[in-house]
Amino acid sequence: MSQKIQTLLAGQWRDASGPAYGTDYPADGSTVATLHAATAADVDEAVQAAERARLQPGWARLKRHERAALLHRIAGGIRERAEELAQLQRLDNGKPINETRALVASAAGTFQFFAAACETWEDTLTPSRGDYFTMSVHEPLGVVGAITPWNSPIASEAQKLAPALAAGCAVVFKPAEITPRMAIELARIAQQAGVPDGIVSVLPGKGSVVGEALVKHPLIKRIAFTGGTSVGMGIARLAADRLMPTSLELGGKSPTIVCADADLDHAVAGILYGIFSSSGESCIAGSRAFVHTSVYPQFKERLLAGIQALRVGDPASERTQMGPLVSTSHRASVERYVQLGLEEGGQLLSGGGRPSGALFDKGSYYLPTVLEGLDNSARMCQEEIFGPVLALLPWSDEADLIAQCNDNLYGLAAGIWSRDYKSAWRLGQALQTGTVWINTYKVFSVSTPFGGVKMSGTGREKGRLGILEYTAQKSFYWGLNESPMPWASS
């Protein structure tokens, strides 16, 4: 049954002023929520309200430990509603329930971490070089825009909202059009925790309408974006016209390297998880597996056996490892890439189609897929598919391996499987990427900065210094000289 939902806009729970639309459950295509899209006028109203709210004493004069207390209450509110939020996110994007539970727990942990970082955040007395002392402080930028994706909504939104609130900013959210509910519920929890009205607004709708208006608004002082590279490049161009800072966490085509000395049990399990969890709908999915020729046959045999054991099914079941893709249109895009890979000379080892059976007839399911025989220059090995599709590539020469791994527009993440820590360190240093996992994959810590290089984006999220991304640095000089400045009296 479809639920009618409203959004928090400029301190009020109401419909946005644009047309009504529905969001669908990817497992069966049913409409689970209806709401109104926002307009450019809504963007202006929300941003103007945010600017007024952030200047009010109830927000602007909060001490850091008081903002930290708010963040702790938000973390508590998320945990109190954890199961409800996990189920709502399952309906939003079709992720298996165990995965959505982990994302909700991650969001709560993000607020807890930035609460601690906020309370212990120190400004700096810098070394004096004259008859004065100097200090460096950080002040909130103002109103920031946060644009989030459909694949991991609540975690992505927490990674933007928590440090922005810790810094003292106001936040206007533009969630993905098809997955708006996590941002809306996060705003509800923030309001209930005591965040003043107007400090957080959520504007669902199309990026071409809401996102563009948000980026162009003169009162927006920063954009934090997670999503596709082409959209991120457009945001960067608009931001450049205003010299506005951005963080852009964009696409990836991450290589994973299996060395000759790798523990194959660990490598197989890690690569299965890295590409097929989240149905491959992950920016850091390990979609290119480079396997040393000496272990290639054994690895391939174990990998294919592992794929056969994966459970594709109902996202509501705790046994399910892979649910549907987010939509039938996205599945069609994945199918086109697989067909392209076959046309480029790839041989299908597993998957390559839709599962059969009544459970799968109405949903946007796709089987875990592996191709071999492709050159790294093939489009299927160069372009982000954002689905459960792995290219298997043999290697024997380390210099050539590094060149192939780096021969890509993207540079978000990479994985290395080796028992030799020196070899793993050497490879990790040579890879052009923002994150390297060694003998593990797709594990995260909010305490560790995350972001990419090349076309995978700019800036970093997470980490203790993530708060500073939402601040402007200001220097103070305090004169200590007893006599007037000599220049004026000479």
C-alpha positions in Angstrom: 0.0 0.0 0.0 1.4 3.4 -1.0 2.0 5.9 1.8 1.5 9.7 1.3 4.5 11.5 2.8 5.4 15.1 3.3 8.8 16.8 3.6 10.4 19.3 6.1 10.7 22.5 4.1 11.7 25.8 5.8 10.7 24.5 9.2 7.3 23.2 8.2 6.1 19.7 7.4 4.2 20.1 4.1 4.0 19.1 0.5 6.6 20.7 -1.8 5.0 22.8 -4.5 5.8 20.7 -7.5 3.9 17.8 -9.1 3.2 14.6 -7.2 5.1 11.4 -8.0 5.6 7.9 -6.6 8.6 5.8 -5.5 8.6 2.1 -6.3 9.8 -1.0 -4.5 12.4 -2.6 -6.8 11.5 -6.1 -5.7 8.0 -6.0 -7.2 7.5 -2.7 -8.9 4.8 -1.6 -6.5 4.4 2.1 -5.5 5.3 2.4 -1.8 5.2 6.2 -1.4 3.8 9.3 -3.0 5.0 12.8 -2.4 5.4 16.2 -4.2 8.6 17.2 -6.0 10.2 20.5 -5.0 10.6 23.5 -7.3 13.1 26.3 -7.7 10.8 28.5 -5.6 11.0 25.8 -2.9 14.8 25.9 -3.0 14.8 29.6 -2.6 12.4 29.4 0.4 14.4 26.7 2.1 17.7 28.4 1.6 16.4 31.8 2.8 14.9 30.1 5.9 18.2 28.3 6.5 20.1 31.6 6.3 17.8 33.2 8.8 17.8 30.2 11.2 21.6 29.9 11.2 22.0 33.5 12.4 19.6 33.1 15.3 21.2 33.0 18.7 19.6 29.6 19.4 21.9 28.2 16.8 24.7 30.7 16.1 25.6 31.0 19.8 25.6 27.3 20.6 28.9 26.2 22.1 30.6 23.2 20.6 29.7 20.9 23.4 26.1 21.9 23.0 26.1 21.1 19.3 27.8 17.8 20.2 24.9 17.0 22.6 22.5 17.6 19.7 24.5 15.2 17.5 24.4 12.6 20.3 20.6 12.9 20.5 20.3 12.4 16.7 22.5 9.3 17.0 20.1 8.1 19.8 17.1 8.9 17.7 18.4 6.8 14.8 19.1 3.9 17.1 15.6 4.1 18.6 14.0 3.8 15.2 16.7 1.5 13.7 14.5 -1.3 12.5 11.8 1.0 11.1 14.4 3.0 9.2 16.1 -0.2 7.8 12.7 -1.4 6.5 11.9 2.0 4.9 15.3 2.0 3.2 14.7 -1.6 1.9 11.5 -0.3 0.3 13.2 2.7 -1.1 16.0 1.0 -3.0 15.6 -2.8 -2.7 18.7 -3.5 -0.6 18.6 -6.7 1.5 17.4 -6.0 5.0 20.7 -7.0 6.6 22.5 -4.4 4.5 20.0 -1.6 5.3 20.4 -2.4 9.0 24.1 -2.0 8.7 23.7 1.3 6.9 21.4 2.6 9.6 23.9 1.6 12.3 26.6 3.3 10.3 24.6 6.6 10.2 24.1 6.5 14.0 27.9 5.9 14.4 28.6 8.8 12.1 26.7 11.2 14.3 28.3 9.8 17.4 31.8 10.2 16.0 31.2 13.8 14.9 29.7 14.6 18.2 32.9 13.6 19.8 35.0 15.4 17.2 32.9 18.6 17.7 33.3 18.6 21.5 37.1 18.1 21.4 37.7 20.3 18.4 40.4 22.9 19.2 41.4 26.1 17.5 45.2 26.8 17.2 47.6 29.3 18.7 50.3 29.7 16.1 53.9 30.5 16.9 54.5 34.2 17.4 57.0 36.0 15.2 56.9 39.4 16.7 55.2 41.6 19.3 51.9 39.9 18.9 50.4 36.5 19.3 48.5 34.8 16.6 45.7 32.3 16.4 43.7 30.4 13.7 40.0 29.7 14.1 37.4 28.1 12.0 33.9 29.6 11.4 30.9 27.9 9.8 30.5 28.6 6.1 26.8 29.2 6.3 24.1 27.3 4.4 25.4 24.3 2.5 23.7 22.1 -0.1 23.9 18.3 0.2 23.1 16.2 -2.8 22.9 12.4 -2.1 22.5 9.2 -4.2 20.0 6.4 -4.3 22.3 3.5 -3.5 23.1 4.1 0.2 20.9 7.0 1.3 21.0 7.2 5.1 24.8 6.6 5.3 25.6 9.2 2.6 23.3 11.8 4.2 24.7 11.2 7.7 28.2 11.8 6.3 27.2 15.2 5.2 24.7 16.3 7.8 26.7 15.4 10.9 29.9 17.4 10.1 27.9 20.3 8.8 25.9 20.6 11.9 29.0 20.1 14.0 30.5 23.0 12.2 27.5 25.2 12.9 26.1 25.3 9.3 22.5 24.9 8.1 21.8 22.2 5.5 19.5 21.9 2.5 19.2 18.4 1.2 18.4 17.2 -2.3 18.1 13.4 -2.0 17.9 11.2 -5.0 14.5 11.5 -6.6 13.6 7.8 -6.3 14.9 7.4 -2.7 13.8 10.5 -0.7 12.6 8.8 2.5 15.9 8.5 4.5 16.7 12.2 4.2 13.1 13.1 5.2 13.3 10.8 8.3 16.8 12.0 9.2 15.4 15.6 9.2 12.5 14.5 11.4 15.0 12.9 13.9 17.1 16.1 13.9 14.1 18.3 14.5 13.0 16.0 17.4 16.5 16.1 18.8 16.3 19.9 19.1 17.8 21.2 15.9 16.0 24.5 15.3 13.4 24.9 12.6 14.9 25.9 9.3 18.4 24.5 9.9 17.6 21.4 7.9 15.3 21.2 4.9 14.7 18.3 2.4 13.8 19.0 -1.2 12.9 15.8 -3.1 12.7 15.9 -6.9 14.7 16.1 -10.1 18.3 17.0 -10.1 17.8 19.2 -13.2 15.4 21.3 -11.2 16.2 21.1 -7.5 19.9 20.3 -7.7 20.7 23.0 -10.3 18.7 25.7 -8.3 20.6 24.7 -5.2 24.0 24.9 -6.7 23.2 28.3 -8.3 21.7 29.9 -5.2 23.8 32.8 -4.0 23.3 32.0 -0.3 24.7 28.4 -0.7 28.3 28.4 0.4 29.3 24.8 -0.3 28.0 21.8 -2.1 28.6 18.2 -0.9 27.7 15.8 -3.6 27.8 12.0 -4.0 26.7 10.6 -7.3 27.6 10.2 -11.0 30.7 11.7 -12.5 28.9 13.6 -15.3 26.6 15.3 -12.8 29.5 16.0 -10.5 31.4 17.7 -13.4 28.4 19.9 -14.1 28.2 20.9 -10.4 32.0 21.7 -10.5 31.5 24.0 -13.5 28.7 25.9 -11.8 30.6 26.1 -8.5 33.7 27.4 -10.3 31.7 30.5 -11.5 31.2 31.4 -7.8 34.5 30.1 -6.5 32.4 27.9 -4.2 34.0 24.9 -2.5 32.7 21.4 -3.2 33.3 17.9 -2.2 32.5 15.5 -5.1 32.5 11.8 -4.4 31.9 10.3 -7.9 32.2 7.1 -9.9 34.7 4.3 -9.8 36.1 1.3 -11.7 38.1 -0.2 -8.9 40.7 -2.9 -9.6 41.3 -5.8 -7.2 44.6 -7.6 -7.5 45.2 -11.2 -6.6 48.9 -11.9 -6.2 50.5 -15.3 -6.7 51.0 -15.7 -2.9 47.4 -14.7 -2.0 45.3 -16.7 0.4 42.7 -17.7 -2.2 39.9 -18.3 0.4 40.2 -14.8 1.6 40.6 -13.4 -1.9 37.6 -15.1 -3.3 35.4 -14.2 -0.4 36.6 -10.6 -0.6 36.1 -10.2 -4.3 32.6 -11.8 -4.2 31.7 -9.3 -1.5 33.4 -6.4 -3.2 31.5 -6.7 -6.5 28.2 -8.5 -5.7 27.1 -7.1 -2.3 24.7 -4.2 -2.9 24.1 -5.9 -6.3 27.2 -4.1 -7.5 25.4 -0.7 -7.0 28.4 0.8 -5.2 30.9 3.4 -6.3 33.7 1.3 -4.8 32.6 -2.0 -6.3 35.7 -4.1 -7.3 34.6 -4.6 -10.9 38.0 -5.4 -12.4 39.8 -8.5 -10.9 43.4 -8.9 -12.0 44.5 -12.4 -11.0 48.1 -13.7 -11.3 48.4 -16.3 -14.1 49.9 -18.9 -11.6 46.7 -19.0 -9.6 44.2 -17.9 -12.2 42.7 -21.4 -12.9 42.2 -22.2 -9.2 40.9 -18.8 -8.4 38.4 -18.9 -11.3 37.1 -22.3 -10.2 36.6 -21.1 -6.6 35.1 -17.8 -7.6 32.5 -19.5 -9.8 31.6 -22.0 -7.1 31.2 -19.1 -4.7 28.8 -17.4 -7.1 26.7 -20.5 -7.4 26.2 -20.4 -3.6 25.1 -16.7 -3.5 21.5 -16.2 -2.6 19.6 -13.8 -4.9 16.1 -13.2 -3.6 13.6 -11.2 -1.5 15.2 -8.2 0.2 13.0 -8.7 3.2 14.6 -12.1 3.9 17.6 -12.2 6.2 19.0 -15.0 4.1 19.2 -12.8 0.9 22.6 -11.6 -0.1 21.6 -10.0 -3.4 18.4 -8.2 -4.0 17.1 -6.5 -7.1 18.7 -3.6 -8.9 17.2 -0.2 -8.2 14.9 -0.1 -11.3 14.1 -1.8 -14.5 15.7 1.1 -16.4 19.0 0.6 -14.5 18.8 -3.1 -15.1 18.5 -2.4 -18.8 21.7 -0.3 -18.7 23.5 -3.2 -17.0 22.3 -5.6 -19.6 23.5 -3.3 -22.4 27.0 -3.3 -20.8 27.1 -7.1 -20.6 26.0 -7.4 -24.2 28.7 -4.9 -25.1 31.3 -7.0 -23.3 30.3 -10.1 -25.3 30.6 -8.1 -28.5 34.0 -6.9 -27.4 35.2 -10.5 -27.2 34.4 -11.4 -23.6 33.3 -14.9 -22.7 30.5 -15.3 -20.2 31.5 -17.5 -17.2 28.5 -16.9 -15.0 25.2 -15.0 -15.0 24.5 -12.7 -17.8 20.7 -12.7 -17.4 17.7 -12.4 -15.2 16.8 -15.1 -12.6 13.7 -17.2 -13.4 10.8 -17.9 -11.1 7.7 -16.2 -9.8 9.6 -14.3 -7.1 11.6 -12.5 -9.8 9.0 -11.7 -12.4 8.0 -8.3 -11.3 11.3 -7.1 -9.8 14.4 -5.7 -11.4 16.7 -8.6 -10.5 19.9 -9.5 -12.3 22.2 -12.5 -11.8 25.9 -12.1 -10.6 27.9 -12.0 -13.8 31.5 -12.7 -14.7 33.2 -12.3 -18.0 36.8 -13.2 -19.0 38.8 -12.8 -22.2 38.5 -9.0 -22.3 41.3 -6.5 -22.7 41.5 -3.8 -20.1 40.9 -1.3 -22.8 37.4 -2.7 -23.5 34.6 -0.3 -22.6 33.2 -2.9 -20.2 36.6 -2.6 -18.3 36.8 1.2 -18.6 33.3 2.5 -17.8 31.3 2.2 -14.6 28.5 -0.3 -14.9 27.1 0.1 -11.3 25.8 -3.5 -11.3 26.9 -7.0 -10.4 29.3 -7.5 -13.3 32.9 -8.6 -12.9 35.7 -8.6 -15.5 38.3 -11.3 -14.8 41.8 -10.4 -16.1 45.0 -12.4 -15.8 48.4 -10.7 -15.1 52.0 -11.8 -14.8 54.2 -8.7 -15.0 53.9 -6.2 -12.1 54.8 -3.1 -14.1 52.2 -4.0 -16.7 49.7 -4.7 -14.0 50.1 -1.3 -12.4 49.9 0.4 -15.8 46.6 -1.5 -16.5 45.1 -0.7 -13.1 45.9 3.0 -13.5 44.8 3.1 -17.1 41.3 4.4 -16.2 39.6 7.7 -15.8 38.6 6.8 -12.3 40.6 6.5 -9.1 38.3 5.8 -6.1 39.4 2.5 -4.6 41.5 -0.7 -5.1 42.1 -4.0 -3.4 45.2 -6.1 -3.0 45.4 -9.8 -1.9 48.9 -10.9 -0.9 50.7 -12.5 2.0 53.8 -10.3 1.4 53.3 -7.0 3.2 56.2 -5.4 1.3 54.7 -6.3 -2.1 51.3 -5.1 -1.0 52.7 -1.8 0.2 54.6 -1.3 -3.0 51.5 -2.0 -5.1 49.4 0.2 -2.9 51.7 3.1 -3.3 51.8 2.7 -7.1 48.0 2.7 -7.5 46.3 6.0 -8.4 43.4 5.8 -6.0 41.9 7.3 -2.9 41.5 4.1 -0.9 43.5 0.8 -0.9 42.3 -2.3 0.9 44.8 -5.0 1.6 43.5 -8.5 2.4 40.0 -7.1 2.9 37.6 -5.0 0.9 34.7 -2.6 1.2 35.1 -2.0 4.9 34.8 1.5 6.2 35.5 3.6 9.3 34.0 7.0 9.8 37.4 8.0 11.4 39.2 7.5 8.1 38.9 10.1 5.3 37.3 8.8 2.1 37.3 10.2 -1.4 38.9 9.8 -4.9 41.4 11.1 -7.4 41.1 11.7 -11.1 37.5 11.5 -12.3 36.4 9.9 -9.0 36.1 13.3 -7.4 37.7 15.9 -5.2 37.7 16.5 -1.4 37.2 14.1 1.4 34.4 13.0 3.7 34.7 11.4 7.2 37.7 11.7 9.5 38.2 14.0 12.4 39.0 16.9 10.1 35.8 16.4 8.1 34.2 19.2 10.2 36.7 21.7 8.7 35.3 21.1 5.2 32.3 23.1 6.4 34.2 26.0 7.8 36.2 29.0 6.7 39.6 29.6 8.4 40.2 33.0 9.9 43.5 34.3 11.4 43.7 36.7 14.4 46.7 38.9 15.4 46.8 40.4 18.9 49.3 43.2 19.3 51.5 43.1 22.4 53.8 46.0 21.6 54.1 48.7 24.4 54.9 51.5 22.0 53.0 52.7 18.9 54.0 51.2 15.5 57.2 53.0 14.5 56.3 53.6 10.9 53.6 56.1 11.8 55.8 58.1 14.1 59.0 58.2 12.1 
